[in-house]
Amino acid sequence: MTTPGRTDPDVLVVGAGVVGLCCAWFLRRAGHTVTVVDRGEVGDAAACSAGNTGFVGTQGSAPLAEPGVPATGIRWLLRPESPFAVRPRLDGALLAWLWHFRRHCTEQHARAGFETLLALKQRSLALLREICAEDELAGTLTERGMILACHTEQGYAKARRTIPAATARGVPLRELGRAELARLEPGVDFAVAGTLLNEEGAALRVPAFLVALAAALRARGVDVVTGAEVRDFEVTGRRVRAVRTTSGELRPAEVVIAAGVWSAACARMLGVGLTLQPAKGYTVTLPAGPGTPTRPVLLSEGKVAVMPLGDRVRVGGTLELSGLDASISPRRVDGILHTARRYLPALDTGRRLDVWAGLRPCTPDSLPLIGRADGYDNVSVATGHGHIGMGLAPAGGKLLAQIVSGAEPDLPPETFAVDRFRKGIS
Ligand SMILES: Cc1cc2nc3c(=O)[nH]c(=O)nc-3n(C[C@H](O)[C@H](O)[C@H](O)COP(=O)(O)OP(=O)(O)OC[C@H]3O[C@@H](n4cnc5c(N)ncnc54)[C@H](O)[C@@H]3O)c2cc1C
């Protein structure tokens, strides 16, 4: 029995975060009828897409797994204010994830990961420009460049070494001298050894972007249903016949699981395992003041992002592998603000307008899981966009739509195969 008043779509997308909405956008553009279901409201704080710092563009395309990360990570584990943490626990899925992550901490994997993520980010930026040119999304994307700030000489030297590889791939990344920095950000006190500028640094306003994208989807005939949690699937052989939600049942021809960190639980209902871990991060929104930059700034060594939002500024960071737990640790929040003040001493961190925690859906190689779910002919997965999901979701959504439509994919789908860790492809 289907829900009264609701027609069964060609494709049902589970999850209305940035990934689910981008999938829906490209599925609709491919001519499908689409329904998106989410257990919450679009843009509410539980979704990882709702409170993040919104950096998009071509900066920050490095995977999390890099040579040297295991050693640094162990040092960081001992400091409660560090940008990285693992809550120790006996959890087979976490141990398997860490094993794959450790395996990817090589030069070769890091280089290949960078190439793939950069290509996805470049495509995504071009797609975002198209999407955000629609009336409903006006003002949600800004492109004023992004500053990479390095506190130490060592950090600055390391950052400068990334310039040739980036520029060779078309990223407009360059050194930013003190005089030009002062011209770009007059009156802002930067306590840094040096800065770089990525002229292609861009910013999405969140959650406004999500709300506007949902409105644009609705205007194009997509049914975005909120307050509908997927609880169960009816399966016959290799096909899902029905999706049971808290507000009724739907019988779509295709199902896409794009439920962020909760994709693992959704897929498990179908007996599909995903190599995915939640990685908690925090943002603190402060009133903007004279010490606030007007462009997005990435505080390089501290792994903290600073995003100006008009009369407010959002500061975000930390990555904690602590399971499905979005509780807020005041110590980690203090650690983020302490780091921010080291680079921007005049930043007023005294009055916190909002403190938010979100769970990033992370894979060991930092590449998303996009493609058909093993064992099913009509179930696909789109998740695992990790620390840069806002910047990857459009290209990922387009790839997913091509796979579901049986069209020629414009990216190699095997790179993103959902079962690549279990099959030893990655
Ligand atoms: C502190 C922080 C800062 C970040 N900064 C950036 C940044 O600057 N740039 C960037 O690119 N990325 C950033 N990210 C990462 C980015 O936020 C994520 O990669 C992205 O939001 C993941 O989107 P998603 O759609 O997969 O998941 P989500 O946004 O979490 O969406 C999943 C949705 O699925 C729904 N759902 C779950 N289970 C069910 C169910 N059973 N039935 C129905 N609905 C369900 C949930 O309600 C939710 O709305 C940051 C993350 C954090 C934590």
The ligand as an SDF file (V2000), in Angstrom:
LIG
                    3D

 53 58  0  0  0  0  0  0  0  0999 V2000
   32.8410   20.9370   11.5400 C   0  0  0  0  0  0  0  0  0  0  0  0
   32.6470   20.5780   10.1070 C   0  0  0  0  0  0  0  0  0  0  0  0
   33.0580   21.4500    9.1310 C   0  0  0  0  0  0  0  0  0  0  0  0
   32.9330   21.1040    7.7800 C   0  0  0  0  0  0  0  0  0  0  0  0
   33.3080   22.0050    6.8450 N   0  0  0  0  0  0  0  0  0  0  0  0
   33.2010   21.6880    5.5330 C   0  0  0  0  0  0  0  0  0  0  0  0
   33.5990   22.6330    4.5490 C   0  0  0  0  0  0  0  0  0  0  0  0
   34.0040   23.7610    4.8650 O   0  0  0  0  0  0  0  0  0  0  0  0
   33.5140   22.2650    3.2360 N   0  0  0  0  0  0  0  0  0  0  0  0
   33.0810   21.0270    2.8670 C   0  0  0  0  0  0  0  0  0  0  0  0
   33.0730   20.7390    1.6680 O   0  0  0  0  0  0  0  0  0  0  0  0
   32.6550   20.1220    3.7840 N   0  0  0  0  0  0  0  0  0  0  0  0
   32.7090   20.4260    5.1090 C   0  0  0  0  0  0  0  0  0  0  0  0
   32.3040   19.5280    6.0490 N   0  0  0  0  0  0  0  0  0  0  0  0
   31.8380   18.1970    5.6100 C   0  0  0  0  0  0  0  0  0  0  0  0
   30.3790   18.2310    5.1240 C   0  0  0  0  0  0  0  0  0  0  0  0
   29.6030   18.9140    6.0580 O   0  0  0  0  0  0  0  0  0  0  0  0
   29.8710   16.7990    4.9120 C   0  0  0  0  0  0  0  0  0  0  0  0
   30.7280   16.0790    4.0760 O   0  0  0  0  0  0  0  0  0  0  0  0
   28.4860   16.7920    4.2700 C   0  0  0  0  0  0  0  0  0  0  0  0
   27.6270   17.6790    4.9220 O   0  0  0  0  0  0  0  0  0  0  0  0
   27.8800   15.3930    4.2650 C   0  0  0  0  0  0  0  0  0  0  0  0
   26.6060   15.5160    3.6830 O   0  0  0  0  0  0  0  0  0  0  0  0
   25.5710   14.3060    3.6030 P   0  0  0  0  0  0  0  0  0  0  0  0
   24.4400   14.7580    2.7860 O   0  0  0  0  0  0  0  0  0  0  0  0
   26.3030   13.0580    3.2210 O   0  0  0  0  0  0  0  0  0  0  0  0
   25.1250   14.0450    5.1320 O   0  0  0  0  0  0  0  0  0  0  0  0
   24.1080   14.8710    6.0500 P   0  0  0  0  0  0  0  0  0  0  0  0
   24.1920   16.3120    5.7880 O   0  0  0  0  0  0  0  0  0  0  0  0
   24.3580   14.4160    7.4460 O   0  0  0  0  0  0  0  0  0  0  0  0
   22.6880   14.4020    5.5660 O   0  0  0  0  0  0  0  0  0  0  0  0
   22.1790   13.1150    5.8390 C   0  0  0  0  0  0  0  0  0  0  0  0
   20.6770   13.2430    5.9620 C   0  0  0  0  0  0  0  0  0  0  0  0
   20.1130   11.9230    6.0210 O   0  0  0  0  0  0  0  0  0  0  0  0
   19.0020   11.9560    6.9040 C   0  0  0  0  0  0  0  0  0  0  0  0
   18.7360   10.5870    7.3680 N   0  0  0  0  0  0  0  0  0  0  0  0
   19.5530    9.7780    8.0630 C   0  0  0  0  0  0  0  0  0  0  0  0
   18.9830    8.5820    8.2640 N   0  0  0  0  0  0  0  0  0  0  0  0
   17.7530    8.6400    7.7030 C   0  0  0  0  0  0  0  0  0  0  0  0
   16.6670    7.7130    7.5900 C   0  0  0  0  0  0  0  0  0  0  0  0
   16.7460    6.4690    8.0920 N   0  0  0  0  0  0  0  0  0  0  0  0
   15.5440    8.1150    6.9550 N   0  0  0  0  0  0  0  0  0  0  0  0
   15.4440    9.3690    6.4290 C   0  0  0  0  0  0  0  0  0  0  0  0
   16.4510   10.2820    6.5120 N   0  0  0  0  0  0  0  0  0  0  0  0
   17.5950    9.9210    7.1280 C   0  0  0  0  0  0  0  0  0  0  0  0
   19.4600   12.8860    8.0210 C   0  0  0  0  0  0  0  0  0  0  0  0
   18.3590   13.4140    8.7330 O   0  0  0  0  0  0  0  0  0  0  0  0
   20.2360   13.9650    7.2350 C   0  0  0  0  0  0  0  0  0  0  0  0
   19.4180   15.0700    6.9110 O   0  0  0  0  0  0  0  0  0  0  0  0
   32.3840   19.8470    7.4090 C   0  0  0  0  0  0  0  0  0  0  0  0
   31.9180   18.9880    8.4070 C   0  0  0  0  0  0  0  0  0  0  0  0
   32.0350   19.3370    9.7490 C   0  0  0  0  0  0  0  0  0  0  0  0
   31.5240   18.4070   10.8060 C   0  0  0  0  0  0  0  0  0  0  0  0
  1  2  1  0
  2  3  1  0
  2 52  2  0
  3  4  2  0
  4  5  1  0
  4 50  1  0
  5  6  2  0
  6  7  1  0
  6 13  1  0
  7  8  2  0
  7  9  1  0
  9 10  1  0
 10 11  2  0
 10 12  1  0
 12 13  2  0
 13 14  1  0
 14 15  1  0
 14 50  1  0
 15 16  1  0
 16 17  1  0
 16 18  1  0
 18 19  1  0
 18 20  1  0
 20 21  1  0
 20 22  1  0
 22 23  1  0
 23 24  1  0
 24 25  2  0
 24 26  1  0
 24 27  1  0
 27 28  1  0
 28 29  2  0
 28 30  1  0
 28 31  1  0
 31 32  1  0
 32 33  1  0
 33 34  1  0
 33 48  1  0
 34 35  1  0
 35 36  1  0
 35 46  1  0
 36 37  1  0
 36 45  1  0
 37 38  2  0
 38 39  1  0
 39 40  1  0
 39 45  2  0
 40 41  1  0
 40 42  2  0
 42 43  1  0
 43 44  2  0
 44 45  1  0
 46 47  1  0
 46 48  1  0
 48 49  1  0
 50 51  2  0
 51 52  1  0
 52 53  1  0
M  END
$$$$
